[in-house]
Amino acid sequence: MEFQKRTITCGELRPKDAGRTVILNGWVNARRDYGGVIFIDLRDRNGVTQCVVDSSATPLLAPSIKDVRNEWVVWVKGLVRMRENPNPNIPTGLIEIIAEDIGIINSADVTPFEIVDDLGTNEELRLEYRYLDLRRRVLQKNFEVRNTLYQITHQFFAEEGFTEVETPVLTKSTPEGARDYLVPSRVNKGRFYALPQSPQLFKQLLMVSGFDKYMQIVKCFRDEDLRADRQPEFTQIDVEMSFVDQEDIIALTERFIARVWHEVLDVKLTMPLRRISYEDAMNLYGSDKPDLRLSGEIVDVTASSATSGFSVFTNAVESGGVVKAFVASGSASFSRKQIDELTEHARTYGAKGMPWLKYSNGEITGSFAKAIDQSELQAIIKNVGAADGDLIVFAAGEWERSCIVLGALRQKIAIQNGEFERVADSYALCWVTEFPLLEYSDEEKRWVARHHPFTSPMSADVALLTTDPSRARAMAYDLVINGYEAAGGSIRIHKNEVQNEIFSLLGMSNDEAQTKFGFLLKALRYGAPPHGGIAFGFDRLVMVLVGTDNIRDVVAFPKTTSGLSLMDGCPTPVAQSQLDQLGIQVKASS
């Protein structure tokens, strides 16, 4: 097929180009026929340029474009001139092309939705025709930011002396966290590879190998339930360093993030970032990834609630629990329907209900206002620091659950009050540190690693591993941006005997530890340096940079929340012959 190749893109022409003859290639973004004159807006990923076909001046061109419609692929050759009616909404709006020649490269069926930025089409249809969805400029800009982040990442870590190393995609299944995606082996029937949840063990082995500074932009896979900020396959910037402590990794991360925000957004971040312990983050914000842009903090009212006379509070305190409150400033105007919605929201996070009070025009009303006297109500208002016009919501019971419930309500109230729209263009970054090393699983009746089993305990808490594991803190740190965990890491265990102790504490026998992690334990016997690292969620970083709350907006071909690709239909059944080659039988689902 012959066509005239472009000499410039559709977004580059400016008034200085007037008088030039150029060739454009692209898609028809719009076609307007005014009889003797036809206007064609030609689009490529760089922009849109208006082309004018004047049948009186070039009569031979009119028949060749009479059937052209939106999304046809064409080439246009013509003279650049200044527009009589400029369009200030596009960069090329001061010029246009007077077509001298034109050709159709390819026709197109009528698209199932219009290729426009403010598209109201449902997401499922857009994902089915993702290749058309990606023609929209609003999405293409997201991927330009993503590409810029790639380039900055490679350049930054190269300047910092890191070596990029590719780790295996077919790995050993070590199910000590999220579920693995398994890959059957045809050559070794009955055996399976796992797709990596993270290159964690390989990057630690690289430290044993003497690679002081490793990094990789890597694809990872986790068979988890999905949500708006999670996909089954995701990209992370994986980093590991030897002979370092937590301060070194935090300092490196802050230099990287500061550079990204400066080069991508032209925003200068103030460093160093605020640090909040896990306990303080839960107590103040009800989340280990708090959105510090939102107003209000959680208040502990356990002491004053012990004698409040309200049985929900007194029973919680007597059973060793807590009573906490969140003051929603100016929200006393919430309707009963809105409060019922908040109550249901609290229940989804494990609350049995949501006690609440309104303080409005000097009067205190609410779900338990009649259960205690006015003096107690006034004391509660004083203790929580409420002002006239405020709504106060409460959680009572076990400490962590109460924190989580109020953290969820804090977010929900911010949505109802439109607070996210008001802070959309701002950035709040912080470190959350001193996470619990372990947590007890009632389901499994054993301790499990809060982060992963290779995280080192804080030096001051090593003795607690034998006396009170629940209080042991990890040398772990998360970078939180606008309520998203943007990066997480830890100092690793580099001594064989300590790693064995952690495995034992997690309920692993020596044989089980050797079966799952024998290769790591063996490597730690051969002079492993102290080391640690961090992994940045690449997709989440792009989400924050472009200002979307949907990770599918920054992944080229994403899955739905049920793990489906609507465009190509995967996952799909496979032929019995393929299963036979792998020695696999499929059990019919009930």
MOTADA-V699332 format. One record per pair of residues at least 6 apart in sequence whose ideal C-beta (glycine too) atoms are under 7 Angstrom apart, sorted by sequence separation. I is the first residue (numbers start at 1). GAP is how many residues later the second one is. D is the distance in Angstrom with one decimal. If there is no record, write none. Layout:
i/gap/d
I/GAP/D
I/GAP/D
This chain:
i/gap/d
42/6/6.8
68/6/6.5
87/6/3.4
113/6/6.4
133/6/6.5
134/6/6.9
185/6/4.8
224/6/6.7
226/6/6.6
261/6/4.7
262/6/6.1
281/6/6.5
282/6/6.5
308/6/6.5
316/6/6.9
317/6/6.5
386/6/5.4
396/6/6.4
414/6/6.0
449/6/6.8
480/6/6.7
493/6/4.6
548/6/6.7
552/6/4.0
559/6/5.6
560/6/6.4
31/7/6.8
32/7/4.4
41/7/5.2
42/7/5.4
55/7/4.1
86/7/5.3
126/7/4.2
173/7/4.9
185/7/6.5
241/7/6.7
281/7/5.4
316/7/5.7
357/7/5.9
358/7/5.0
395/7/4.0
440/7/5.7
441/7/4.9
464/7/5.1
465/7/5.7
478/7/5.3
479/7/5.0
514/7/7.0
579/7/6.5
53/8/5.2
86/8/5.0
113/8/4.2
184/8/5.5
185/8/6.4
206/8/4.9
241/8/6.5
261/8/5.1
305/8/3.9
306/8/6.4
346/8/4.3
358/8/5.6
369/8/6.3
384/8/5.6
457/8/6.4
464/8/4.3
479/8/4.0
513/8/6.8
543/8/5.8
546/8/6.4
557/8/6.8
31/9/5.4
41/9/5.5
42/9/5.5
53/9/6.7
173/9/6.5
183/9/6.3
223/9/6.7
281/9/5.4
357/9/3.6
438/9/4.5
439/9/6.1
478/9/6.9
493/9/6.5
182/10/4.5
183/10/4.2
222/10/6.6
278/10/5.7
313/10/4.9
343/10/6.4
356/10/5.1
395/10/4.2
438/10/6.8
461/10/7.0
478/10/4.5
503/10/4.2
557/10/6.6
30/11/4.3
39/11/6.1
40/11/4.6
83/11/6.0
203/11/5.5
221/11/6.4
258/11/5.0
306/11/4.4
343/11/4.3
356/11/5.2
395/11/4.9
438/11/6.3
439/11/5.3
461/11/4.4
543/11/5.5
28/12/5.8
29/12/4.2
53/12/6.0
82/12/6.4
83/12/6.0
113/12/6.3
182/12/5.8
183/12/6.5
221/12/5.1
257/12/6.7
285/12/6.7
286/12/5.6
305/12/6.0
342/12/6.0
355/12/5.3
357/12/6.3
438/12/6.0
461/12/5.1
477/12/6.1
539/12/5.4
542/12/4.2
29/13/6.7
39/13/5.9
40/13/6.8
82/13/6.0
83/13/4.8
112/13/6.3
113/13/6.9
170/13/6.2
181/13/6.7
258/13/5.8
284/13/4.7
285/13/6.6
355/13/5.4
364/13/4.6
437/13/6.2
477/13/7.0
500/13/6.7
8/14/5.0
10/14/5.6
28/14/6.6
29/14/3.8
81/14/6.7
180/14/4.0
181/14/4.3
219/14/6.0
220/14/5.7
284/14/5.8
436/14/5.0
476/14/4.0
7/15/5.1
37/15/6.4
38/15/4.4
80/15/5.5
81/15/6.3
180/15/6.9
283/15/6.5
302/15/5.9
435/15/5.7
457/15/5.2
458/15/4.6
475/15/5.6
539/15/5.7
7/16/4.7
8/16/6.9
10/16/5.0
26/16/4.4
27/16/5.1
219/16/5.8
220/16/5.8
393/16/5.3
435/16/6.5
457/16/7.0
458/16/6.8
474/16/6.2
475/16/3.9
539/16/6.0
6/17/5.3
26/17/5.2
37/17/5.4
80/17/6.0
81/17/5.8
112/17/5.7
115/17/6.5
119/17/6.6
180/17/6.7
199/17/6.6
254/17/5.0
283/17/6.7
339/17/6.2
364/17/6.4
457/17/6.3
458/17/5.5
5/18/6.8
6/18/5.6
24/18/5.3
26/18/4.1
36/18/6.9
79/18/7.0
217/18/6.4
218/18/6.1
254/18/6.1
305/18/3.9
437/18/6.7
457/18/7.0
4/19/5.0
6/19/4.1
25/19/7.0
29/19/5.4
36/19/5.1
78/19/4.1
79/19/4.8
117/19/5.6
173/19/6.3
178/19/5.7
199/19/5.7
254/19/6.1
455/19/4.8
456/19/4.7
5/20/6.8
36/20/5.7
78/20/5.0
115/20/5.0
116/20/6.9
117/20/5.8
177/20/6.2
217/20/5.7
218/20/5.1
302/20/4.7
437/20/5.1
455/20/6.6
76/21/6.1
78/21/4.3
79/21/6.6
111/21/5.6
115/21/5.9
117/21/4.2
173/21/3.8
302/21/5.0
455/21/5.5
500/21/6.7
78/22/4.9
171/22/6.3
172/22/6.5
198/22/5.5
215/22/6.8
216/22/4.8
300/22/6.5
301/22/5.2
359/22/5.6
447/22/5.8
499/22/6.3
76/23/5.3
77/23/5.4
170/23/4.0
171/23/5.4
197/23/5.9
215/23/6.4
301/23/6.7
357/23/6.9
451/23/6.0
77/24/4.3
196/24/5.7
197/24/6.5
215/24/4.9
300/24/5.6
301/24/5.3
450/24/6.5
24/25/6.1
51/25/4.8
171/25/5.0
196/25/6.6
197/25/5.1
299/25/6.7
451/25/5.1
496/25/5.8
499/25/6.0
76/26/5.1
169/26/6.5
195/26/3.9
214/26/4.7
298/26/5.4
299/26/5.0
332/26/4.4
362/26/6.5
38/27/6.3
51/27/6.5
75/27/7.0
169/27/6.5
332/27/6.2
359/27/5.1
361/27/6.8
74/28/6.3
75/28/5.0
213/28/5.3
298/28/5.2
299/28/7.0
332/28/4.1
360/28/6.6
496/28/4.0
74/29/6.4
212/29/6.7
359/29/5.8
360/29/6.1
495/29/6.6
496/29/5.1
74/30/5.5
75/30/6.2
212/30/4.7
296/30/6.2
440/30/6.8
494/30/6.7
74/31/6.0
212/31/6.9
296/31/6.1
359/31/5.3
438/31/5.1
10/32/5.3
72/32/6.4
73/32/4.2
167/32/4.1
296/32/6.8
438/32/7.0
10/33/5.8
73/33/4.2
207/33/5.8
296/33/6.4
358/33/5.6
10/34/4.5
12/34/6.4
42/34/6.1
72/34/6.9
168/34/6.8
206/34/6.6
295/34/6.3
438/34/6.3
456/34/6.8
494/34/4.4
9/35/5.5
11/35/3.3
72/35/5.4
167/35/4.0
203/35/6.2
207/35/4.8
356/35/6.6
357/35/4.6
437/35/4.3
455/35/4.1
456/35/4.6
494/35/6.4
10/36/5.8
11/36/2.2
13/36/5.9
68/36/6.7
72/36/5.2
167/36/6.9
204/36/7.0
356/36/6.5
437/36/6.1
456/36/6.0
465/36/6.7
469/36/6.2
494/36/5.1
9/37/3.9
10/37/5.2
31/37/6.1
65/37/5.9
71/37/4.1
203/37/4.1
356/37/4.9
436/37/6.5
437/37/4.2
455/37/6.7
456/37/4.9
494/37/6.0
10/38/5.9
31/38/6.4
61/38/6.0
64/38/6.1
356/38/6.7
435/38/6.8
436/38/6.8
454/38/5.2
10/39/4.6
31/39/6.6
199/39/5.4
354/39/5.8
355/39/4.2
434/39/4.7
435/39/4.9
451/39/5.8
454/39/5.7
492/39/5.5
28/40/5.9
30/40/6.6
71/40/5.6
181/40/4.8
465/40/6.1
492/40/5.6
28/41/6.7
29/41/7.0
58/41/6.6
61/41/5.5
165/41/6.1
435/41/4.6
491/41/3.8
28/42/5.4
48/42/5.7
58/42/6.6
181/42/5.3
490/42/6.2
28/43/6.3
47/43/6.7
49/43/4.9
180/43/6.4
312/43/6.1
489/43/6.6
27/44/5.5
28/44/4.9
47/44/6.0
48/44/6.6
52/44/5.6
71/44/6.6
178/44/4.2
179/44/3.9
351/44/6.0
433/44/4.9
489/44/5.2
47/45/5.8
51/45/6.9
52/45/6.8
178/45/6.6
179/45/6.8
489/45/3.0
27/46/5.8
28/46/6.3
50/46/4.4
51/46/4.4
52/46/5.4
53/46/4.7
165/46/6.6
178/46/5.0
431/46/5.6
432/46/4.7
488/46/6.8
489/46/6.3
52/47/6.4
487/47/5.4
488/47/6.4
49/48/6.1
51/48/5.3
163/48/5.7
431/48/6.1
432/48/5.7
487/48/6.4
53/49/6.8
165/49/5.5
167/49/6.6
453/49/5.6
487/49/4.2
25/50/4.9
163/50/6.4
166/50/6.4
429/50/7.0
430/50/5.4
453/50/6.6
486/50/6.4
487/50/6.6
24/51/6.7
162/51/4.2
163/51/6.0
164/51/5.9
165/51/6.1
167/51/6.8
342/51/6.6
350/51/5.1
429/51/7.0
486/51/5.8
23/52/6.2
24/52/4.9
161/52/5.4
162/52/6.5
164/52/5.8
429/52/5.1
485/52/7.0
160/53/7.0
162/53/4.3
453/53/5.9
23/54/4.7
351/54/4.5
427/54/6.6
428/54/5.9
486/54/5.5
349/55/5.5
350/55/6.5
427/55/6.3
486/55/5.8
349/56/4.9
484/56/5.2
21/57/6.9
327/57/5.4
332/57/5.0
334/57/5.7
449/57/6.5
21/58/5.5
22/58/6.1
157/58/4.5
310/58/5.2
327/58/6.4
332/58/5.8
447/58/5.7
448/58/6.6
486/58/6.7
325/59/4.7
327/59/5.0
330/59/5.2
331/59/6.6
332/59/5.2
346/59/5.2
349/59/4.6
447/59/5.6
20/60/4.9
330/60/6.7
331/60/3.9
446/60/6.6
447/60/6.8
484/60/6.3
19/61/6.6
310/61/5.3
329/61/5.7
446/61/3.9
18/62/5.3
310/62/5.3
328/62/6.4
346/62/6.9
482/62/5.8
17/63/4.8
18/63/5.7
309/63/4.4
327/63/5.3
328/63/4.3
345/63/6.3
346/63/5.9
481/63/5.2
18/64/5.5
153/64/6.3
308/64/5.9
345/64/6.6
327/65/5.4
328/65/6.7
13/67/5.8
15/67/6.3
150/67/6.8
309/67/5.9
325/67/5.4
326/67/5.3
342/67/6.0
345/67/4.9
308/68/5.5
325/68/6.9
325/69/5.0
324/70/6.9
342/70/6.1
4/71/5.0
323/71/6.5
324/71/5.3
3/72/5.1
4/73/5.9
24/73/6.7
323/73/4.6
22/75/6.9
304/75/6.4
321/75/6.5
321/76/4.7
18/77/6.4
321/77/5.4
322/77/5.0
17/78/6.6
321/78/6.8
324/78/5.0
338/78/6.3
13/79/5.3
15/79/5.2
301/79/6.9
304/79/4.9
324/79/6.7
11/80/6.3
15/80/6.1
316/80/3.8
322/80/5.4
326/80/4.8
11/81/6.3
14/81/6.7
316/81/5.2
13/82/5.3
301/82/5.2
324/82/5.5
331/82/6.3
301/83/6.2
313/83/5.5
326/83/6.0
153/84/5.6
312/84/5.4
326/84/5.6
299/85/4.9
328/85/4.7
299/86/6.8
331/86/6.6
160/92/6.8
45/95/5.1
4/99/6.7
3/100/5.7
156/100/5.5
3/102/5.0
156/103/5.9
298/105/6.9
152/107/6.4
27/108/7.0
152/108/5.7
298/108/5.0
149/111/6.5
152/111/5.7
296/114/6.3
149/115/6.8
148/116/5.7
294/116/6.5
286/117/4.5
282/118/6.7
286/118/5.8
145/119/6.2
283/120/6.5
286/120/4.5
287/120/4.1
294/120/4.8
282/121/4.3
286/121/2.1
285/122/5.8
286/122/6.9
424/123/6.5
286/124/6.0
295/124/6.9
285/125/6.9
294/125/5.9
293/130/4.0
293/133/5.6
293/135/4.5
292/136/3.7
291/137/6.8
292/138/5.9
289/143/6.9
288/144/5.5
281/151/5.1
276/154/5.6
278/154/5.9
275/155/6.9
273/156/5.1
274/156/4.4
275/156/4.4
276/156/5.5
277/156/5.8
278/156/5.4
273/157/5.6
277/157/4.3
278/157/4.7
273/158/5.7
275/158/5.7
278/158/6.7
267/160/6.9
269/160/6.7
250/181/6.5
289/189/6.8
293/189/6.2
288/190/7.0
290/190/6.5
289/191/4.7
291/191/5.8
291/192/3.1
290/193/6.7
289/194/5.9
289/195/6.5
289/196/4.7
253/226/6.1
250/227/6.4
246/229/5.9
246/231/6.2
253/234/6.4
249/240/6.1
246/245/5.8
245/246/6.7
204/250/6.6
200/252/6.4
200/254/6.6
229/255/6.4
176/273/7.0
177/275/6.0
176/276/7.0
176/277/5.7
265/280/6.6
253/281/5.9
264/281/5.5
249/283/5.6
249/284/6.7
249/285/5.5
243/286/5.6
246/286/6.9
242/287/4.3
243/287/6.2
244/287/6.9
204/288/5.8
244/288/5.8
242/289/4.6
241/290/6.4
240/291/6.2
241/291/6.5
241/292/6.2
240/293/3.6
239/294/5.0
239/295/5.2
239/296/6.9
238/297/5.1
237/298/6.7
236/299/4.6
237/299/4.0
236/300/6.1
236/301/5.8
237/301/5.6
236/302/5.6
234/303/6.9
235/303/4.0
235/304/5.8
234/305/5.4
231/308/6.9
229/311/6.1
229/314/6.8
208/315/4.8
204/316/6.9
205/318/5.6
208/318/6.6
201/319/5.6
208/320/4.8
231/320/5.9
207/321/6.8
217/321/6.6
228/321/6.2
230/321/6.7
207/322/5.9
228/322/5.4
229/322/5.1
228/323/6.4
207/324/4.1
231/324/6.0
204/327/6.7
231/327/5.9
232/327/5.7
231/328/5.9
203/330/6.3
232/331/5.4
226/333/7.0
227/334/6.6
226/335/4.5
198/337/6.5
226/337/6.2
174/342/5.3
174/343/6.6
149/392/6.4
149/393/6.1
189/393/6.8
190/393/6.1
189/394/3.7
186/395/5.4
146/396/4.8
186/396/5.4
145/397/6.0
184/398/4.5
142/400/6.8
145/400/5.4
184/400/5.8
145/401/5.3
142/404/4.8
146/408/6.0
142/411/5.8
142/412/5.1
143/413/6.9
139/414/6.6
134/422/6.9
130/427/5.8
127/433/6.6
130/437/4.8
128/438/4.5
127/439/4.4
128/439/5.9
127/440/6.4
124/442/6.1
